[in-house]
Amino acid sequence: MPARTQNAAYVYEVGKSVQLGERDIPSPKANEVLVKVTSVQLLPHDAYGRDKGLFFGEKLPWVLGSSIAGVVEEAGPGVIAFKPGDRVFGISNLGHPTPDQAGLQQYAILQADSIGHTSDHVAALPNLEEPMVVLGAGTNVAKLFTRLATQVLGLRNIIAVADTSNTAELERARARHVIDRHATDASIISQVHAAAGGADRVAHIMDCASWGHSPATALMVRDRPSRLVTLHVVNEAQVQVERPLCHATIVQCSNANLGEHAAAFWRKLPRWLEQGIVEPTAFRTLDGLEHVAAINKQLNEYAAGKGFPQLIVHP
Ligand SMILES: NC(=O)c1ccc[n+]([C@@H]2O[C@H](COP(=O)([O-])OP(=O)(O)OC[C@H]3O[C@@H](n4cnc5c(N)ncnc54)[C@H](OP(=O)(O)O)[C@@H]3O)[C@@H](O)[C@H]2O)c1
């Protein structure tokens, strides 16, 4: 069993630097496991958390880090799929966040339906020809989405807009077209429409980078129903001023939103990794929570829209 207390990198005050501290090691409840954290990937939303309280608001002190890998230390009541010693990876529950489910500390709680280890089989593959435009396709989320969309869902016509340094990787992910995001707006629009087979064929857009809706609406068909999915908050009413038939929503990559599919997703993900259907993202590493200055520096980079490749901390 682990010691009763552990080191943690805390947010004591929103807008201030993360600091090293101690906290109790939690115990897993039903459908939870306690993991010894081996890696936690710092992500842009951790910077928004430190600087603006995203996800946790006034629940202070807080611990950041929601993408976690580790070794199961203890399984809670009713958990049969995971046992002590299993190596697992997963995400914490950002829908109902608690600092126990956080990775910038030595031990973290994860839900048994939000983690995976290595086994299981891949889903069946339907085929879909309809174009799907991915804006911000240089982001990690877009690359993962492209792989799952092409190789699990079977979408065939992904049109990716990204810096051309991503072309080889996006083509490996089976994007059919890669368009330079640094071209002029008019050039991007005409290239996307040409790749889609006409302006009236662009009815599905995923935007992984923009903080406004206009890059997507400029591309979107006008006179039939369409769908815009974003990773940042989107105002559907404003979108509909330009595209009245467009249904626009932010997706939240939380396990709660996977609903009944959550457990199946986490069973399948390890196999998708083994088979190369999805690839781990590029990353750098940092050993030890005591390098809290480097952790804060990375969060500063994210806040400025930089900091790539992302940082994984080994607590
Ligand atoms: N809603 C959710 O649940 C959710 C989940 C995960 C992430 N997010 C948010 O989604 C964003 C992406 O996350 P991530 O982890 O995938 O990021 P990431 O991999 O760190 O994104 C880095 C890449 O973004 C691209 N980029 C930067 N500025 C851009 C711009 N103005 N236009 C287009 N591309 C730009 C760059 O690609 P190139 O220069 O190489 O093209 C850069 O390499 C972040 O803001 C994150 O907080 C939201």
The ligand as an SDF file (V2000), in Angstrom:
LIG
                    3D

 48 52  0  0  0  0  0  0  0  0999 V2000
  -13.5620   20.6440  -26.0400 N   0  0  0  0  0  0  0  0  0  0  0  0
  -12.7390   19.6960  -25.5940 C   0  0  0  0  0  0  0  0  0  0  0  0
  -13.1600   18.7330  -24.9360 O   0  0  0  0  0  0  0  0  0  0  0  0
  -11.2760   19.7780  -25.9190 C   0  0  0  0  0  0  0  0  0  0  0  0
  -10.4970   18.6300  -25.8420 C   0  0  0  0  0  0  0  0  0  0  0  0
   -9.1410   18.7150  -26.1730 C   0  0  0  0  0  0  0  0  0  0  0  0
   -8.6060   19.9410  -26.5630 C   0  0  0  0  0  0  0  0  0  0  0  0
   -9.3830   21.0460  -26.5820 N   0  0  0  0  0  0  0  0  0  0  0  0
   -8.8310   22.3440  -27.0250 C   0  0  0  0  0  0  0  0  0  0  0  0
   -8.6030   22.2380  -28.4320 O   0  0  0  0  0  0  0  0  0  0  0  0
   -7.3850   22.8880  -28.7900 C   0  0  0  0  0  0  0  0  0  0  0  0
   -6.4640   21.8660  -29.4520 C   0  0  0  0  0  0  0  0  0  0  0  0
   -5.9830   20.9330  -28.4640 O   0  0  0  0  0  0  0  0  0  0  0  0
   -4.7670   19.9490  -28.7860 P   0  0  0  0  0  0  0  0  0  0  0  0
   -4.3340   19.3210  -27.5220 O   0  0  0  0  0  0  0  0  0  0  0  0
   -5.1330   19.0600  -29.9190 O   0  0  0  0  0  0  0  0  0  0  0  0
   -3.7200   21.0380  -29.2530 O   0  0  0  0  0  0  0  0  0  0  0  0
   -2.2380   20.8650  -29.8190 P   0  0  0  0  0  0  0  0  0  0  0  0
   -2.0210   19.5360  -30.4150 O   0  0  0  0  0  0  0  0  0  0  0  0
   -1.2850   21.2840  -28.7660 O   0  0  0  0  0  0  0  0  0  0  0  0
   -2.2830   21.9590  -30.9780 O   0  0  0  0  0  0  0  0  0  0  0  0
   -1.0800   22.4320  -31.4980 C   0  0  0  0  0  0  0  0  0  0  0  0
   -1.2690   22.7550  -32.9440 C   0  0  0  0  0  0  0  0  0  0  0  0
   -2.3350   23.6800  -33.1360 O   0  0  0  0  0  0  0  0  0  0  0  0
   -2.1890   24.2310  -34.4220 C   0  0  0  0  0  0  0  0  0  0  0  0
   -2.6040   25.6180  -34.3730 N   0  0  0  0  0  0  0  0  0  0  0  0
   -2.1660   26.5650  -33.4970 C   0  0  0  0  0  0  0  0  0  0  0  0
   -2.7820   27.7270  -33.7760 N   0  0  0  0  0  0  0  0  0  0  0  0
   -3.6090   27.4980  -34.8270 C   0  0  0  0  0  0  0  0  0  0  0  0
   -4.4970   28.3220  -35.5720 C   0  0  0  0  0  0  0  0  0  0  0  0
   -4.6620   29.6040  -35.2810 N   0  0  0  0  0  0  0  0  0  0  0  0
   -5.1940   27.7560  -36.5750 N   0  0  0  0  0  0  0  0  0  0  0  0
   -5.0530   26.4550  -36.8750 C   0  0  0  0  0  0  0  0  0  0  0  0
   -4.2110   25.6220  -36.2220 N   0  0  0  0  0  0  0  0  0  0  0  0
   -3.5040   26.1560  -35.2010 C   0  0  0  0  0  0  0  0  0  0  0  0
   -0.7130   24.1050  -34.7600 C   0  0  0  0  0  0  0  0  0  0  0  0
   -0.6750   23.1890  -35.8750 O   0  0  0  0  0  0  0  0  0  0  0  0
    0.0660   23.5150  -37.2770 P   0  0  0  0  0  0  0  0  0  0  0  0
    0.7020   24.8540  -37.1640 O   0  0  0  0  0  0  0  0  0  0  0  0
    1.0660   22.3990  -37.3480 O   0  0  0  0  0  0  0  0  0  0  0  0
   -1.0230   23.4270  -38.2940 O   0  0  0  0  0  0  0  0  0  0  0  0
   -0.0890   23.4550  -33.5340 C   0  0  0  0  0  0  0  0  0  0  0  0
    0.9240   22.5390  -33.8170 O   0  0  0  0  0  0  0  0  0  0  0  0
   -6.8220   23.4870  -27.4890 C   0  0  0  0  0  0  0  0  0  0  0  0
   -7.2280   24.8380  -27.3750 O   0  0  0  0  0  0  0  0  0  0  0  0
   -7.4630   22.6350  -26.4040 C   0  0  0  0  0  0  0  0  0  0  0  0
   -7.5780   23.2970  -25.1770 O   0  0  0  0  0  0  0  0  0  0  0  0
  -10.7150   20.9950  -26.2850 C   0  0  0  0  0  0  0  0  0  0  0  0
  1  2  1  0
  2  3  2  0
  2  4  1  0
  4  5  1  0
  4 48  2  0
  5  6  2  0
  6  7  1  0
  7  8  2  0
  8  9  1  0
  8 48  1  0
  9 10  1  0
  9 46  1  0
 10 11  1  0
 11 12  1  0
 11 44  1  0
 12 13  1  0
 13 14  1  0
 14 15  2  0
 14 16  1  0
 14 17  1  0
 17 18  1  0
 18 19  2  0
 18 20  1  0
 18 21  1  0
 21 22  1  0
 22 23  1  0
 23 24  1  0
 23 42  1  0
 24 25  1  0
 25 26  1  0
 25 36  1  0
 26 27  1  0
 26 35  1  0
 27 28  2  0
 28 29  1  0
 29 30  1  0
 29 35  2  0
 30 31  1  0
 30 32  2  0
 32 33  1  0
 33 34  2  0
 34 35  1  0
 36 37  1  0
 36 42  1  0
 37 38  1  0
 38 39  2  0
 38 40  1  0
 38 41  1  0
 42 43  1  0
 44 45  1  0
 44 46  1  0
 46 47  1  0
M  CHG  2   8   1  16  -1
M  END
$$$$
